[in-house]
Amino acid sequence: MPKIDFNRDGIGHFLSDKFLKVPLYQRSFAWQKENVKELFDDITNFYPNEYFIGTIVVTDKRDYLEIVDGQQRLVTISLFFITIRDFLKEIGETKKADAIENEFLVKESYREEERKQRLMLNNIDNDFYSRALIESEKIEPIRASHERLIEAYRFLRSFIENRYNSEGLNGILDLVDFIKDKLLVIIVTVSDDVNAFTVFETLNDRGLVLSQTDLIKNYLFNKASDRISEAQDKWTRFTGAIESGINEEEILNYMRYYWSSKYGLTREKELYKNIKEKMRNKNHVITFLSNLEKTSEIYLAILNPNHPFWSNFPPECSEYIEELLELRLTQNRPFLIAILEIWKERPEEVKKALKLIVSWSVRNLITGMIGSGTIEREFSKQAKLINEGRISNAKELLNSAIDLIPPDEQFQKAFEIATVSKSYIARYYLRKIEQEYRTTLELAPIKNPEKVNLEHILPESPIDLHTDWPDFDESLHKTYYRRIGNLTLLDKKMNSDIGNGPFEGKKAIYKESELIITKNIADYDVWSPSKIEERQKEFAKKAVEIWNLKI
């Protein structure tokens, strides 16, 4: 029968009395400055009376306790003691600083002549925590969690200095005693991992606020039963890959997109509930985690057109991915996961499908035919059909989605009158149109907005609208200045030279541009609403060809 112990303790005393370890599968230090401030505001408000800050769940590993829940609070309190130690050293209280270190941070072993940390963080954070904070080495943070550790340390430094300035040395030593003995926690010690995760979930059911990622992780570990070590290894590998390649926050997004590709659109708030309904035993869990581990490379490739994954595909594939990233579109990710997972051995079908996704996405952006929530549902639906084998190639994909994709005539008419408020989208449209005018790719427009600017021919803020732009009044200006026909790309220096002056002065600069869509503006005698419409209609014809539906 598994043993579960409940003990009431001061959190500082708990740190000083045990050796604690954050397991590999746990997320890195996640608290922002605001979280640390909130905790110490509460401490200040309740001091000197006892104050309860929640439950900590640990698994007894004999030589140490493994933290199942409570990492953020324990690390923050450990940082408090590190900061106190450093401050005491700086004001000349070396013996007191050494006493703080020996009681709360490290234990010196006379036999092995080594320093053993009281608290060990996970493999991503511990080296930095140990060297930069406990040992005070000057090393640079390389992860977002390292930055958060430093930010917490700096906040605590300011907090301690303020207390010292107002209450002196006894004031900060009294605070140490308070955090050691009167900042209370309930320690739940469980003899095995599976029961620890059950306790963790039970606490959540009773109101403990946890992240979706933590809930999912602990549910899966609980269900893994005697395969828990295998589950933990797989979790560590796929989350580590996502965190190293992108960031920790992307882990939940990845799981949601993957789940949506298998079961249809799943909102973030629904994911934990749906996983609980489907993952009923250890075999389900191990299969799910294995697939997440295997598919994590695909997800990283979806977010990086230069990923080695794309070396096995035609070069157009990574270009299409780059375009989707340039447009900052995310609703398509369940669809992309399904295509790349199921069709990865058929590069030409992948190329056709990615081309279709780009065209579908642009056509929908221009026409607004489907709202963002609906299009994510439709992308997830098509992904599910691919996973079920009901769509086996790009042609079938087009036929399945054809009623949802704006046809040529609708797209062209919408493009003729489209306005664009987001500069990164406007830059993408203009770059693609410029490429369409060219017979070679010798001079593709530079994508870097630091070098090539988005230019409003009719300025967004004209110096003198009535004098410089006689064909426009305030109403027409508002209607036309964001129209695609009024936009172009221009070298940053050339753009700064022309400013917001009249059209006649701009024409000479445009004529010097090496971009066809910009150079051609110099052929217009005047700039008026009809000229913007004329140019935009020409662009619209090009758009139908650029974002075509040919498979």
N, C-alpha and C positions, 0 to 999 in steps of 0.2 A: 504494500500500500504506500503510495507516494506520501512523503511527509511535507506539510506546509506549516511554517512558523510565522507568527505575526509579532513584531516587536516595535515598540515606540522608542524613538531615539532622536537626539539632536543630530542634524545632518553633518555638522562639523565633527562630532564625536564618531559618527559612522565612518566618515572618511579617514579618521585617524586610527580607527580600530581594525580596519579590514584592508585587504588587497582587492581592488576592484578592476574589472576589465570590460571594455566595450567590445563585443564580438565583431568579427569581420563583416557580418551581414548587416549590422546596424548602420544607419545613415550617419554622415559626418555631423560635426557640430553645426547646428542650424539656427541658433538664436541670433536675432539681430540686436542692435543696440537698444531698440525699444523694449524688447523682451527682458533684457538685463535690467534696464531702468525700472520697468514695472515691478520686478521682483524686489529691487532694493528700495523703491518707494514704499512698498508694503512693509518691508523690514523696518524702515524708518518710522512709519506710522504706528506700528505695533510695539516697537522697542519701548521699554524693557520687558513687556509682557510676552509670555509664550505665544508663538505663532505657528500654526500648522500649514505646511505647504504641499501636502499631498502624500501619495503612496509611491514607493519605489519597489519594483519587482525584480528579484535577482534569482539566479539559479546557482546552487551550491556546487562548485567544481572542486571541492576539497581544499586545494591550495589557494583558491581565490573565488570571489563571487562574480558571476557574469551578469551584466546589467541587461535586463529585458526591457524595463521601462524606468526612466528617470535620468537618462544620460544628460539631457540639457541642463537640468538643475544641478546635478553633481559636478559637471564640468565647470559651470559658472561659479559655484562655491569654491572649487579648487582654484580657479583663476583669482578669486577674492584673496585666498591665502597666499598665492604667488605675489599678488600686488602688495599685500601687507608686508610680506618678507622684503620685497625690493625697496619699499618705502622706508622701512626700519633701517635697512642698510645705509640708505642715503642720508638719514639724519643721525647716523653714528651709533644706532642701537644694534650693534652687530650680534651680541649674545641673544637678544630677543628675536632677531631675524633668524638666527640659526635654530632657535627653539621652535619657531613657527614651521620652518622647513622640516625639521626632524619629526615633528608631531603630525603634520597634515600632508606633507608632500612626498617625502622619501624616507626610507628606512635604511640605515647603514648596517651592513652585515660584517661583523668582526671576523667571521670565518672565511667568507668568500671575498672580503674586501671590495664589495660592490654596493652601489646605490640602487635600491629597488623602489620604483615608483609606487605610491599608494594607489594611483589611478592610471590605468593604461587605456588610451583611446584606440580607435580602430586603425587599420593599417594605412589609411589615407591621412589621418591627422596626427598619429602618435609621434612620429619622428619630429615634426615641426613643434608640437606641444612640448616634447621633451627637451629638444635642443634650444629652441628660441625662447621658451617661457620658463621651464624649470631650470635649465642650465644657463640661461641668459646669453646664448650665442647670437651673434649678429648674422642671421640668415633671412632671406627674403621669402615671403609667402608665395606659394605657387598654385594654390587652390582657393576657391571662394570661401571654403570653410576655414582656411588659415587666416584669411582676411577678417572673417567674423570673430575668430579667436583674438586677434590683435585689437579689433574694434571694441570687444568686450573688456579686454585688459585696459585699454585707454580710458574707457568710461569709468571703470572701477578705480583707476589711478586718480582721476579727477574727484570722484566721490570720496575717496579716502583723504586726499589733500584738503578738501573742504571741511571734512569732519575734524581733521587735525587742527586746522586753523581756527575752528570754532570751539573745540573741546579739549585740545591738547592731546598728549600721548595717552593719558588714561582714557580719553574718549574712544580712541580706536582700539585700545586693548579691551575695553569693556564690550565693544562691538564684537571682537573676536570671541569672547566668552559667550556672548549672546548667540552667535551663530553656531558655536560648538554645542551648546546645551539647550537652548530655548527656541531655536528655529527647528521645529519638529517635523518628522516624517514617520510614516508607518512603513516598516521594512517587511515585505512579504518575501520569505525565503522558501523556495521550492526545490525539491530534490532532483527533479528532472525537467528537461526543456519543454516537453509536451505539456506538462501541467502548468508550467510557467506561462505558456502562451494562452492556456485556458483561463488562468487568473487574469491575465492582461485583457483578454476579450471581455470577461465578466465585469471588470472595472469599467471598461468603455460602455457597456450596456447600462451601467449605473451613473453615467454622466461624465466620465472623464473625456476631455476633448483631445482627440487624436487625429493625425493626418490620415487621409485615405491610404497612402502608401504604407504606413505603419499597420493599419488595420488589415490590409490585404496580406502583408508579409506575415503577420502573426497568425492569421487564420490559416494560411497555407502551411506554415510550420506546424501548427497544431494538428492539421489533417494529415501531415506527412507521417505521423506516428513513428514507427521504428526506422523509417527512411529519412529522418529529420536531418541527419548530417549531409546526406545527398542533396536534400532540398536547400539547405543553407549554402552549400557550395555553389549550386546553380544560381541561386539568388545573388550571391556575392559576385559571380562572374558576369552576369548580364547587367546588374546595376553598376558594377565597376566600369564596364565598357561604356555605358551611357554617360556616367558621370565624368569619366576621363575624356570622352569625345565631345561632350556638350556641357551639361551641368546636372547637378543633382535634381533640380526641379523638373527636368525633362523625363525622369523615370516614370512618373505617373502618366504623363502624356503618352509616352510610348506604350504602356500597358493598355491604356484606353483605346488608342488607335488600333493596336493589335486585336484587342477583344472585339472592337467594332467591325474589323475586317472578317471576323469569324461568325459573329452573331447579329450583325446589324448595328445601327447607331446606338451607342451607349454613352449617356452623359456622365460627367465626372462623378456627380453625386449618386449615380446608379451603379457604378462599377463594383464597389465592394459587395453590395447586395446581390448583384448578378453572379459574381464569382462564387459567393457562398452557395447560391442555388445550383450551380453547375459542378463545382469541385467538391464532390461528395466523399471521395476516398483518397488514399495515398497514391494510387496509380494515376488518378486524374491529375493530382497535384504535380507529380514528377513529370508527367507528359507535358503539362502546361508550362512548367518552368524550363524544361528542355527546349520547348519551342521558342520561348522568350529568349533563351540564351542563344539559340541558333539564329533567330531572326534579328537579333540586335545589330548585327553587321549590316543588314539591309536597311534598318532604320537610320543608322549612322550615315550610310550612303545617300539616303534620301535627303539628309541635311547637309551633305558635302559633295558637290559635283566633282571634286578632286580625289575622292576616296578611291583606294585601289580596287574596290569592287567593280568600278566602271571599266576597268581595263579589259574585261571579257565581253564588252558590249560595243556596238557601233558608237563612234564619237558623238553622234547626235543625241544619244541618251543622256549623257551628262550635261549637254547643252540644254535639253528640255528641263532637266532638274534645276539647272541654274536659273532658268526663266521662271519656274514656279517659285523658287526662293526669292527672286528679284521682285515678284509680285506679292510676296509675303502671304501666300495662300497656304492654309493648313487643312482645310476641310477635305482635301484630296488624299490625305495620308493613309487612311485605311485602304483606299483603292490602290495606292502605290505599293503598300506592303503586300497586298494580295497578288498583284501582277508580278512583282519581283520574286516573291516566294514560290508561286506556282509555275510561272513561266520562265524562270531564270535560265533554264537550259535552252530557251528559244529566243535568242537575242533579237531577231528581226521582229518577232511579235511584240516584244517589249518596246522596241523602238516605235512601232506603229501605235501601240497603246499610249505611250507617253506623249506622242504628237497629238493624239486625240484629246488627252487630258488637258494639254495646254490650250488647244483650240476651244474646247468646251468651256474652260475657265475664262478665257478672254471674252468669248461671245457672251457669257453670262454676266461678266463685269460690265460690258457695254450696254446690254439690253436690260439687265436686272430682271430677267425672266424668272429666276428662282432665287429666293432669299437665302442668306448664308446658312441658316439652320436647315432649310430644306435641301440645299445642295449637299451638305454633309451627310444627311440621311440617304440621299440618292447615291452618293459615292460609296457609302457603307453598304448599301443594298447591292450594288454591282460587285463590290468586293466579296460579299457573301456568296453571290452567284458563282463567281470565279472559284472560290474555295470549295463549293459544292459540285463543281464540274459542269455546271449548267451553261457557262460561257467558257469556250475553249480557245478562242482566238480573237484578234482585234476586230475582225469583220462582225463576228457575233456580238462583240461588245458594243460596236456602233449601232447595230440593229436593236439591241436591248435598250439603249439609252436615247435613241433618235428622237423620241417625242419630248425629251427634256432639253435637247440642244437647240438653241436658236438657229433656224435655217438661214441660208445665204441672204435672201431678200430682207428678212427682219433684221439681221445683223448689220447689213449695209445701211439700211435706213436709220437705224439707231446710231451707227457710227457717224453718220452725216451731221447729226445734231448733238453729239456727245460733248459734255464738259468733264474736265478732270480736275479734282481738287487736290489729289495727292500727287506730289511731285514725282515720287519714285515710280508710280504707275505711268504718268505722262512720259517720263524719260524712257521707260521700256517701250511704249507704243512708238515713239519717235525713232528710237534706235532700230527697231524692227522695220519700220517704214523706210528709213534710210538704207538699210541693207537691201530691201526689195528694189530700190532704184539702181543699185549697183550691179554690174555684171561680174565683178570680181570682189574678193574680200580683202584686197590689198589695204584698204583704208576703212576699217570698221570703226564706227564711232566709239570713242573711249567711254567706258562705263563709269569711270570714277567721277563722281559729282564734284570732287575737288579740282578737277581739270576741265571738265565740260559741264557747263551750267544749263539748266532749263531756262529758256528765254521766253518772256511774254512780249510779242511784237507790239501789240497794244498794251502798254505797261499796266501792271496791277495798280500802281500809284503814280499816274502821270503828273508831271510838274504843273501843266496847265491844260486840262482836258479840252476846253472850248477853243483855245488858240492853236494848240499843237495837233489836235485830233478833231477837226471840224465835222467829220461824219458821225461822231458819237456824242450823245448826251449821257447823263448819269445812268439812265435806265439801260440804254444800249451798252454802255461800258460794263455794267454789272452782268448783262446777259452774255457778252461775247469774250471777255478777257480770259476766261478759263476754257473756252472752246478749243478743241484739239487743233483746229485750223489756225488758231492764233498763237500756237506754241511751236518752238523749235529748239534745237540744241546749238550751243555756241561756246567756243573756247572761253575759259574763265576770264582771261585778261581782256579779250575782245568785248566780253559782256560788261566788264567794269568800265570800259572806255565809253560805251554808248549810253549807259545810265537809263533814265526815264524820259529822254528827250523825244522830239518829233520824229515821224517816220522818215522824212527826207534825210535826216542826219544818220539814222540807223542803216539806211540802204547801203551806204558806202562800206560799212563794216561787214554787213552780210555778204557783200559781193566778194570779199576777201576770204570768206570761209571755205574750207575744203569739203564741207558737208553739202551734199546736193540739195537736201531739203531746205537748207539755210541760204545757200548761194542763190537759189531760184527766187527767193523773196525779192531780190533786187530788181527783178524783171517787172514788178508791179509799179505802176505810176503812183497810185494812191493806196491807202489801206482803209478799207471800209467794211461794214458788215457783209456786203455782197462778195467782197474779195476773200474774206474769211470762210464764207460758205463755199465759194468756188474751190478754194484750196482743200477744204475739209472733205468735199465730195470726191475729189481726186484721191485723197488719202483713204476714203472709205472703200473705193474700188480695190485699192492695194490690200486693204485689210482682209477682204474676202479671200484673196489669194494667199496671204500670209498665214492666216489662221483657218485654213481650209479643212474640210472633213474627208479628204481623199485618203483611203486606206490602201 
